[in-house]
């Protein structure tokens, strides 16, 4: 490491999500880990973050607690979020090898419905974690840029970003959000729906991690898939006997479990379309709707939204990284996208 590296400002793009945090540095995704922290209850010291903390989730004893610092896309635990951001930054290879904490310029994604108090909490957490200059950008805008949409064109584009805590629906034109709808129905609610279904239909009590696994393995938004996934074996505790038990579930069951929540997402999309000015509605008719975020990977979701709206729906390659990719592009081209940041 050269002498001048001490004075170098590192540009870091962060997608601070309810479920996962992704960080881009030097054009590469260098951190992709769950947004979770494990703490010692007695000393309050952070024991693990990310993957290591996720492995402890639901399996801890009285002296350890696992915390998810973000809820519904905003910071719920200020201290835990600050520690988590700091630890994730330390995992960046160039910063890990640095003898002292370097100067950092950060761009962080926030939901479009975030209040001023919530923005302040994000900014403070980032500054306490070592950020010298901290900028914020709305998630739908970052996702659109990450997908490759020209957000500055005089043309309307609709994007649905389904994260862990919130679903952000926005119509973009001329570098701004014309109308948006943000609802707290997203990946976490889908996971809870699966847990509830397993308790009611199979008398099986499962943890959050197992429900998440079911969503990934056999999750579906529709009951008829062309290429259905194989049935999945689920282990948990029998609510009647208290014994460990295994049941087999299929995608058809999970589609029924998620039906009500996905219906709420559909309703929010229809409300956003109803708010759209007619000229932009004409553009959306021609361009269709774009999906982004981890929730858009749910099997058949694009088909279901397309049937409801009667519009083409597109899922980009690797939608999970669309937001952080767009944030990284903004950071690299501050002269072009600087006006989008708060």
C-alpha positions in Angstrom: 0.0 0.0 0.0 1.3 3.4 -1.0 1.7 6.4 1.2 -1.0 8.3 -0.8 -3.6 5.6 -0.2 -4.1 7.0 3.3 -5.4 10.2 1.7 -7.5 8.4 -0.9 -11.3 8.8 -0.6 -13.1 5.4 -1.2 -16.4 5.5 -3.0 -18.9 3.0 -1.6 -22.4 2.3 -2.8 -24.7 0.6 -0.2 -28.1 -1.1 -0.7 -29.1 -1.2 3.0 -31.9 -3.6 2.8 -34.2 -5.2 5.4 -33.2 -8.7 4.4 -29.8 -8.2 2.7 -27.1 -5.6 2.5 -25.0 -5.2 -0.6 -22.0 -3.0 -1.1 -20.2 -2.0 -4.3 -16.6 -0.8 -4.3 -14.5 -0.1 -7.4 -17.3 -1.3 -9.6 -17.6 -4.7 -7.9 -20.1 -6.2 -5.4 -17.7 -6.8 -2.5 -20.3 -7.5 0.3 -23.6 -9.5 -0.1 -24.8 -10.6 3.3 -28.0 -10.8 5.4 -28.8 -7.7 7.4 -28.5 -9.3 10.8 -26.4 -8.8 13.9 -25.7 -11.2 16.8 -25.0 -9.6 20.2 -23.9 -10.6 23.6 -26.8 -9.7 26.0 -24.6 -9.1 29.0 -21.8 -6.9 27.4 -23.8 -5.7 24.4 -20.8 -6.5 22.2 -21.4 -7.6 18.6 -20.4 -11.2 18.2 -21.2 -11.6 14.5 -22.8 -9.9 11.5 -24.1 -11.2 8.1 -23.8 -14.9 7.3 -22.3 -15.8 10.7 -25.2 -14.1 12.5 -27.7 -15.6 10.2 -26.5 -19.1 11.1 -27.1 -18.3 14.8 -30.7 -16.9 14.1 -33.3 -19.0 15.9 -30.6 -21.2 17.5 -29.2 -18.9 20.3 -29.1 -19.4 24.0 -30.0 -16.8 26.7 -26.7 -15.0 26.5 -26.9 -14.3 22.7 -29.6 -12.4 20.8 -29.9 -11.9 17.1 -31.2 -8.6 15.8 -32.4 -7.4 12.4 -31.6 -3.7 12.6 -33.9 -2.7 9.8 -37.7 -3.1 9.7 -39.9 -2.2 6.8 -36.9 -0.7 4.9 -36.0 1.7 7.7 -33.7 1.6 10.7 -35.4 0.1 13.8 -32.2 -0.4 15.9 -29.8 2.5 15.5 -26.8 1.0 17.4 -27.1 -2.4 15.7 -27.3 -0.8 12.3 -24.3 1.4 12.9 -22.3 -1.7 14.1 -23.5 -3.7 11.1 -22.5 -1.0 8.5 -19.1 -0.6 10.2 -18.4 -4.4 10.2 -19.5 -4.7 6.5 -17.3 -1.9 5.5 -14.4 -3.6 7.3 -15.0 -6.6 5.0 -14.2 -4.6 1.9 -10.7 -5.9 0.7 -9.1 -2.5 0.1 -10.3 -1.2 3.4 -9.5 -4.4 5.4 -5.9 -4.1 4.4 -5.7 -0.4 5.4 -3.8 0.5 8.6 -6.5 3.1 9.6 -10.0 3.8 8.6 -9.9 5.7 5.3 -12.0 8.6 4.1 -15.3 7.3 2.5 -17.9 8.8 0.3 -21.1 6.8 0.4 -24.4 6.6 -1.5 -27.1 4.7 0.3 -30.5 3.6 -1.0 -33.7 4.5 0.9 -37.4 3.6 0.3 -39.3 6.3 -1.6 -41.8 6.8 1.3 -39.0 7.5 3.9 -39.7 10.3 6.3 -37.1 13.0 7.2 -36.5 11.4 10.7 -35.8 8.0 9.0 -33.4 9.7 6.5 -31.6 11.3 9.4 -31.2 7.9 11.1 -29.7 6.4 8.0 -27.3 9.4 7.5 -26.2 9.4 11.2 -25.6 5.6 11.1 -23.4 6.0 7.9 -21.5 9.0 9.3 -20.8 7.2 12.6 -19.6 4.2 10.7 -17.0 6.4 8.9 -18.8 8.1 6.0 -17.4 11.5 5.3 -19.8 12.5 2.5 -23.2 10.6 2.7 -25.7 10.8 -0.1 -29.1 9.0 -0.4 -31.1 7.9 -3.4 -34.5 6.4 -3.7 -34.6 2.7 -4.3 -36.9 2.7 -7.4 -34.7 5.3 -9.1 -31.5 3.2 -8.3 -33.2 0.0 -9.5 -34.2 1.6 -12.8 -30.7 2.9 -13.4 -29.3 -0.6 -12.5 -31.6 -2.3 -15.0 -30.4 0.1 -17.7 -33.4 2.4 -18.1 -32.7 5.9 -19.2 -34.3 7.7 -16.3 -33.6 11.2 -17.7 -35.5 10.6 -21.0 -38.9 12.4 -21.4 -40.6 9.0 -21.3 -42.5 7.2 -18.5 -41.3 4.0 -17.0 -42.9 2.0 -14.2 -40.7 -0.1 -11.8 -41.7 -2.4 -9.0 -39.0 -3.0 -6.4 -40.0 -5.9 -4.1 -37.5 -6.0 -1.2 -37.6 -7.6 2.2 -39.6 -5.0 4.1 -41.3 -2.8 1.4 -42.6 -3.0 -2.1 -41.8 0.3 -3.9 -43.9 1.1 -7.0 -42.9 4.2 -9.0 -43.4 5.9 -12.3 -40.3 7.7 -13.4 -39.7 10.4 -16.1 -37.2 13.2 -16.7 -35.0 12.1 -13.8 -37.7 12.2 -11.1 -40.5 10.1 -9.5 -43.8 11.3 -10.9 -46.0 9.1 -8.7 -45.2 6.3 -6.3 -46.8 3.9 -3.9 -44.9 2.2 -1.1 -46.5 -0.7 0.9 -45.1 -2.8 3.7 -46.0 -6.0 2.0 -42.9 -7.7 0.7 -40.5 -10.6 1.3 -40.8 -10.7 5.1 -44.6 -10.8 4.9 -44.4 -13.7 2.4 -42.1 -15.5 4.8 -44.6 -15.0 7.7 -47.5 -16.2 5.5 -45.6 -19.4 4.9 -45.0 -19.9 8.6 -48.7 -19.3 9.4 -49.8 -21.7 6.6 -47.5 -24.5 8.0 -48.9 -24.0 11.5 -52.6 -24.0 10.3 -52.5 -26.7 7.6 -49.7 -29.1 8.8 -49.6 -28.4 12.6 -45.9 -27.8 12.1 -44.1 -25.0 13.9 -41.1 -23.7 11.8 -38.6 -20.9 12.3 -38.0 -17.9 10.1 -35.0 -19.4 8.3 -37.0 -22.5 7.4 -39.9 -20.4 6.0 -37.4 -18.4 4.0 -35.9 -21.7 2.6 -39.4 -22.9 1.6 -40.0 -19.6 -0.2 -36.8 -20.0 -2.2 -37.2 -23.7 -3.0 -41.0 -24.0 -3.8 -42.3 -20.4 -3.6 -44.8 -19.4 -6.3 -47.3 -16.6 -7.1 -49.5 -18.8 -9.3 -50.9 -22.3 -9.0 -50.0 -23.4 -12.5 -46.3 -23.3 -13.5 -44.8 -24.6 -16.7 -41.7 -25.8 -15.0 -42.7 -26.6 -11.4 -40.1 -27.1 -8.7 -39.8 -30.5 -7.0 -41.7 -31.0 -3.7 -39.7 -29.9 -0.6 -39.3 -31.7 2.7 -39.7 -29.4 5.7 -38.7 -30.2 9.3 -40.1 -28.5 12.4 -41.9 -29.2 15.6 -45.3 -30.9 15.7 -47.7 -28.6 17.6 -49.8 -31.5 18.8 -47.1 -33.8 20.1 -44.1 -31.5 20.6 -42.0 -34.0 18.6 -39.7 -33.1 15.7 -41.6 -33.9 12.4 -41.2 -33.7 8.7 -43.8 -32.9 6.1 -43.6 -32.4 2.3 -44.9 -29.3 0.6 -45.3 -28.3 -3.0 -45.5 -25.0 -4.9 -49.3 -25.2 -5.3 -49.7 -25.0 -1.5 -47.3 -22.1 -1.2 -49.1 -20.2 -4.0 -52.3 -20.5 -1.9 -50.5 -19.3 1.2 -49.1 -16.2 -0.5 -52.3 -15.4 -2.5 -53.7 -12.7 -0.2 -50.4 -10.8 0.2 -49.6 -10.9 -3.5 -53.2 -9.6 -4.1 -52.2 -6.5 -2.0 -49.1 -5.9 -4.2 -51.4 -6.2 -7.3 -53.8 -3.7 -5.7 -51.0 -1.2 -5.0 -49.8 -1.5 -8.6 -53.3 -0.7 -9.9 -53.5 2.3 -7.6 -50.1 3.6 -8.9 -51.3 3.2 -12.5 -54.5 5.1 -11.6 -52.4 8.0 -10.4 -50.2 8.1 -13.5 -50.7 11.1 -15.9 -52.2 10.0 -19.2 -49.1 10.8 -21.4 -47.0 8.7 -19.1 -49.6 5.9 -19.0 -49.3 5.8 -22.8 -45.5 5.3 -22.5 -46.0 2.5 -19.9 -48.5 0.8 -22.3 -45.6 0.6 -24.8 -42.7 -0.1 -22.5 -44.4 -2.4 -19.9 -43.5 -2.8 -16.3 -40.1 -3.7 -14.8 -39.6 -5.8 -11.7 -36.5 -5.6 -9.4 -35.5 -6.8 -5.9 -35.3 -10.3 -4.4 -39.1 -10.6 -4.2 -39.4 -10.4 -8.0 -37.7 -13.8 -8.2 -40.8 -15.5 -6.9 -41.9 -17.9 -9.6 -44.8 -16.7 -11.7 -45.1 -13.2 -10.1 -44.4 -11.5 -13.5 -47.2 -13.6 -15.1 -49.7 -12.7 -12.3 -49.0 -9.0 -12.5 -49.1 -9.1 -16.3 -52.6 -10.7 -16.2 -53.8 -8.2 -13.6 -52.5 -5.1 -15.5 -52.8 -6.5 -19.0 -49.3 -5.1 -19.6 -46.0 -6.9 -20.4 -43.9 -7.4 -17.3 -40.1 -7.9 -17.4 -37.7 -9.4 -14.8 -34.1 -8.4 -15.4 -31.1 -10.7 -15.0 -30.1 -10.8 -11.4 -32.8 -8.5 -10.0 -31.5 -8.8 -6.5 -28.5 -6.6 -7.4 -30.4 -4.1 -9.6 -30.6 -1.5 -6.8 -27.0 -1.7 -5.7 -25.8 -1.7 -9.3 -27.8 1.5 -10.0 -26.4 3.1 -6.8 -22.8 2.2 -8.0 -23.5 3.8 -11.4 -24.8 7.0 -9.7 -21.7 7.2 -7.5 -19.4 6.7 -10.5 -21.2 9.4 -12.5 -21.9 12.0 -9.9 -21.8 14.8 -12.6 -24.7 13.1 -14.5 -26.8 11.7 -11.6 -25.8 14.0 -8.7 -29.1 15.8 -8.9 -30.9 12.5 -8.0 -29.2 12.4 -4.6 -30.4 13.9 -1.4 
